[in-house]
Amino acid sequence: MFRIPSLLLVIWLVIGAIAAGQRHYYTGGHGSCAKDADIIVTILAGPLNYAGVNPKVHNCHVPQPSK
């Protein structure tokens, strides 16, 4: 019963990961918060990347631990 939706989700995410790779998001050194967020939103966008969607994160604020 859950097999088809799970398979579709995996395919969706794999397509997004391929799109991130084609944009060379995985190359280079240690990424910034914004670059890491770009990778995540590109993967989540999946096949929409090939329909003209180009998700970007311009500002990224990471909470600092309390002292």
C-alpha positions, 0 to 999 in steps of 0.5 A: 500500500505504501510501496508506490508513494515511497518509490515515487518519493525516492525517485523525486529525491534522486532526480533532485540530487542529479540536478544538484550535481549538474549544477556542480553544487557538490564540488568545491571545498567546505560549503557555506550555510547558503550553499548547503541550503541550496543543495537541500532545496534543489534536491527537494524541488526534484523534477521541478528543477527541469521545469525552470525552478531554480531554488536559491537561499540567499541568507542563512542564519544558523543559531549559535549555541548558548554559553 
